[in-house]
Amino acid sequence: MRNYLIFKEKARRFNEDSEIQALLSEIRSHQSDSTDGPLKFSKDRAEQIKSMDIDRIQLSRKRLPYEKLDQLVIDLLLGMR
């Protein structure tokens, strides 16, 4: 029961942390609106991805906040936040 209560508190802090929530909002805003749920593998989807014209230079300039989000969550779980 003690572990449950600890993680319940961590979840509350996660939900109330403005910096974490801002990063999650940023990530969600960049996700494609063309899917309603998790992506599933299909031959058609694989062909669609293979035919995409992706500019790797432009993609490398895109801000990816996952590293920062990862660090904030680890800090929260370890009690540093």
RODO-2510 file (C-alpha; in nm, 4 decimals, decimal comma):
residues 81
     n   res          X          Y          Z
     1     m     0,0000     0,0000     0,0000
     2     r     0,2875     0,2362     0,0752
     3     n     0,4232     0,2072    -0,2807
     4     y     0,0783     0,2752    -0,4230
     5     l     0,0486     0,5922    -0,2174
     6     i     0,3960     0,7054    -0,3231
     7     f     0,3152     0,6589    -0,6919
     8     k    -0,0267     0,8189    -0,6476
     9     e     0,1508     1,1287    -0,5147
    10     k     0,4035     1,1186    -0,8026
    11     a     0,1161     1,0992    -1,0532
    12     r    -0,0507     1,3996    -0,8885
    13     r     0,2719     1,5979    -0,9091
    14     f     0,3187     1,4913    -1,2732
    15     n    -0,0299     1,6170    -1,3578
    16     e     0,0223     1,9457    -1,1740
    17     d     0,3746     2,0193    -1,3004
    18     s     0,3373     2,3109    -1,5416
    19     e     0,6692     2,2478    -1,7193
    20     i     0,5908     1,8792    -1,7822
    21     q     0,2392     1,9616    -1,8987
    22     a     0,3710     2,2334    -2,1325
    23     l     0,6112     1,9847    -2,2922
    24     l     0,3320     1,7298    -2,3322
    25     s     0,1120     1,9943    -2,4959
    26     e     0,3942     2,0859    -2,7322
    27     i     0,4482     1,7209    -2,8260
    28     r     0,0767     1,6654    -2,8833
    29     s     0,0493     1,9778    -3,0985
    30     h     0,3105     1,8417    -3,3392
    31     q     0,1530     1,4999    -3,3755
    32     s    -0,0212     1,4247    -3,7004
    33     d    -0,3969     1,4733    -3,6936
    34     s    -0,4369     1,2044    -3,9578
    35     t    -0,4528     0,9233    -3,7005
    36     d    -0,7154     0,8754    -3,4373
    37     g    -0,5297     0,6124    -3,2395
    38     p    -0,2047     0,4220    -3,2246
    39     l    -0,0392     0,3491    -3,5556
    40     k    -0,0761    -0,0078    -3,6713
    41     f     0,1453    -0,1861    -3,9188
    42     s     0,0079    -0,2634    -4,2615
    43     k     0,1661    -0,3068    -4,6017
    44     d    -0,0221     0,0005    -4,7246
    45     r     0,1088     0,2110    -4,4361
    46     a     0,4647     0,0852    -4,4987
    47     e     0,4399     0,1867    -4,8643
    48     q     0,2979     0,5243    -4,7668
    49     i     0,5917     0,5860    -4,5314
    50     k     0,8460     0,4691    -4,7907
    51     s     0,7037     0,7122    -5,0465
    52     m     0,7202     1,0140    -4,8132
    53     d     0,9553     1,2938    -4,9117
    54     i     1,1424     1,3677    -4,5877
    55     d     1,4020     1,6414    -4,5625
    56     r     1,6438     1,5030    -4,3028
    57     i     1,8199     1,8396    -4,2610
    58     q     1,4949     2,0183    -4,1841
    59     l     1,3852     1,7332    -3,9589
    60     s     1,7113     1,7541    -3,7621
    61     r     1,6391     2,1212    -3,6866
    62     k     1,3015     2,0416    -3,5362
    63     r     1,2904     2,0763    -3,1587
    64     l     1,2263     1,7402    -2,9960
    65     p     1,1384     1,7955    -2,6318
    66     y     1,1449     1,4255    -2,5359
    67     e     1,4913     1,4471    -2,3784
    68     k     1,3799     1,7314    -2,1517
    69     l     1,0546     1,5511    -2,0677
    70     d     1,2479     1,2348    -1,9822
    71     q     1,4756     1,4267    -1,7455
    72     l     1,1875     1,6041    -1,5737
    73     v     0,9998     1,2770    -1,5157
    74     i     1,3119     1,1051    -1,3780
    75     d     1,3711     1,4030    -1,1481
    76     l     1,0109     1,3792    -1,0276
    77     l     1,0290     1,0030    -0,9677
    78     l     1,3583     1,0290    -0,7813
    79     g     1,2307     1,3107    -0,5607
    80     m     1,4514     1,5813    -0,7080
    81     r     1,1553     1,7828    -0,8325
***
